[in-house]
Amino acid sequence: MERIAVKVARLDGNEDLPMPAYESKGSSGLDLRASVREPVLLKPGEIKLVPTGLAVSIPRGYEAQIRPRSGLALHHGIGMANSPGTIDSDYRGEIGIVMINWGTEPFSVRRGDRIAQMIISRVYAADFVEVVDLDETERGHGGFGHTGIV
């Protein structure tokens, strides 16, 4: 697996929280943790911004994608309202997680809880070339479910 250096700054008061980390050798996402002083209660249908206490410097040509954790989704109905979130290479502010409770029960986010995962991905800049006609494909204009259910 190719590796790149990503600078991470802990914001004041977050020295007790672990740095983002891969939880297994095959993980593609680094776990991000909640930097809350008191538990944050997410009621069903509620959206809240949960801080991580971290800021990053992503190298130019890369982005950080912030994605929900599957266990929180499956067991509690907790996800992200803007999934995946994007951290651009020129953003230097705190990483915040836009959490939503799609479940039927209130959910409490506590300090240090693993609340999201961050994936570092290469990004390509596109140069758009305006044309009159596009090349033909077998699919053509077929969209949204045009290939059927099975």
N, C-alpha and C positions, 0 to 999 in steps of 0.2 A: 504494500500500500504506500503510495506517495505521501510524503509528509511536508507540511509547510509550517513556518513559525507564525503564531498568532499572539500578539501582545495582549495581555489581560490585566486590567487594573481593578483592584478591589476598592470600592468606595469606602470612605471613612465609616467605621463602626461595623465592618463586615469581616474582620480578621478571623472570626470564629467559623465562618462558613467555608466548606471545602471548595477548591477550584473546580471548574468544569472538568469532568473526567469520563472516559470510556469505561463502562462497567464490565465489559468482557472483551476478549481479544478480537472478536468479530464485529463489535459494535460500530455502527457508522455515525451514531449520534452521541454527543457529549451531554451528560445530564446537567441541567441548570436547576438551582435551588431557590426557594423563596427567601427573600430578605425582609421579613416582616417582624416587627417587635412584638406585636400581639397577634393571636390567631385572626385570620380574615374569614368571615363566614360568607359563603356563596350560597344564596338561596336559589331554589329552582328558577331557571329563566334569567338569573342575574349575571351581569358581566362586570368584572372588575380588573383593573390593571394591577398586577402583582409585581413588585420590584425584585430584582435579582442581586442588587448590590455590586454589579459588575459592569464594566465598560470594556470594549475591545477595539483593537486596531486590526481590521481585516486587510490583508495585502490587496493592492489594486489588481483587478482581474479575478477576484474571488468575492463571494458573498457568504454570509451565514444565514441559513434557513432555520427558522425556529418552528418546531413541530410539537404537537401534543404527544403525551405519553400514552401508549395503548392501554396499559393497565388502569390508568385513571379513567379513561373512556369506557372500558368494558365494565369495570366494577362500580364506578360512581357516576358515569355520565358526564365527566368533566373533560372539556376540550378547550380549544382556542377559537375565538370568534374570527380571527384573521389568519387561518391556517393555510399554508405556511406563512409565517411572518418573515420579513426580509431585513437583514442588517447589511446596509451598503458599506463599501470599503471606506467611504469618507465620513461615516457616522461615528461620533465619539461619546455620545450620551449613554446613560444607563440603559441596560437591556431590561425591558419591561414585558411581561407576559400578559396578553389580553385573554384572561380565563373566562369561561362560560360554563354554567351548570345546566346541562341538558337533561339531567336526571330528575328524579321525583323527590329526592331528599336533600336537605341542606348539607353542604360539604365545608369542612373547616380546613384552611390552609395554614400550616404552622411553620415557624422558622426552621429552615433547613430542609423542608420537604422538597423532594425532586418533583418539579412541576412541568418541565418541558425538556426537549432535547434540541441541541444545536448541531447542525450539519454544515460543514464547510464545503462549498461547491465552487467550481470554476465558472466564470461568467464570460460570455462572448458579447462584444458590442456588434450590433447589426448596422449595416449600411443599407437603407431601403432604396430600391431601384424601382421607380414607377414604370409600369408597363400597361398596355391596353388589354392584353389577353394573357392568361396564365396557361402553363402547360396542362395538358389533359391527363387525368388518371382514371383508373377503373372505378374508384369510389366517386369521383366527381363532387357533386353538391350534397351527397348523402351525409346526414348528420344525426344527432340525437336519437339513437336507437334504430337506425336504419338497417342494421345487420340482424335485428331480432333479439330475443331474450336468451336463447341457448346458442 
